[in-house]
Amino acid sequence: MRCPAPRDPDLPVELAERLATDPDSTVRHAVADHPNLPVHVRRVLLADSSEWVEQAR
């Protein structure tokens, strides 16, 4: 259920932030380019431990 959430263009900022810190790299990858993701969270994802998430941006 967490992976499809980033497909929602109206995803609330708070939920996007929570998904960006999800333990599952698939979820972090899915939310990495969401337009509602704050810049400071995008920066954190650029340094993600998963190279796959890192490159999603």
C-alpha positions as CSV (number, residue, x, y, z in Angstrom):
1,M,0.0,0.0,0.0
2,R,2.9,2.4,0.7
3,C,4.5,2.0,-2.8
4,P,1.4,3.2,-4.8
5,A,0.9,6.2,-2.5
6,P,3.4,8.4,-4.4
7,R,1.4,8.1,-7.6
8,D,-1.2,10.4,-6.0
9,P,-0.4,13.9,-7.2
10,D,-2.3,15.2,-4.1
11,L,-0.2,13.3,-1.6
12,P,0.1,15.4,1.5
13,V,3.6,16.7,2.3
14,E,3.6,15.1,5.7
15,L,2.9,11.7,4.2
16,A,5.5,12.2,1.5
17,E,8.1,13.0,4.2
18,R,7.2,9.8,6.1
19,L,7.4,7.7,3.0
20,A,10.9,9.1,2.2
21,T,12.1,7.6,5.5
22,D,10.5,4.2,5.1
23,P,12.7,1.3,5.8
24,D,11.8,-0.3,2.5
25,S,14.0,1.2,-0.3
26,T,11.3,0.5,-2.9
27,V,9.0,3.0,-1.1
28,R,11.8,5.6,-0.8
29,H,12.5,5.1,-4.5
30,A,8.8,5.6,-5.4
31,V,8.5,8.9,-3.5
32,A,11.9,10.3,-4.4
33,D,10.7,12.4,-7.3
34,H,7.3,13.4,-5.9
35,P,6.5,17.1,-6.5
36,N,5.3,17.5,-2.9
37,L,8.5,16.3,-1.4
38,P,10.3,19.2,0.4
39,V,13.8,20.1,-0.7
40,H,15.4,19.2,2.6
41,V,14.0,15.6,2.2
42,R,15.2,15.4,-1.4
43,R,18.7,16.2,-0.2
44,V,18.5,13.4,2.3
45,L,17.5,10.9,-0.4
46,L,20.5,12.0,-2.5
47,A,22.6,10.5,0.2
48,D,20.5,7.4,0.7
49,S,22.2,4.1,1.6
50,S,20.6,2.5,-1.4
51,E,22.2,3.5,-4.7
52,W,18.8,2.8,-6.4
53,V,17.1,5.4,-4.3
54,E,20.0,7.8,-4.7
55,Q,19.6,7.7,-8.5
56,A,15.9,8.1,-8.5
57,R,16.3,11.9,-8.1
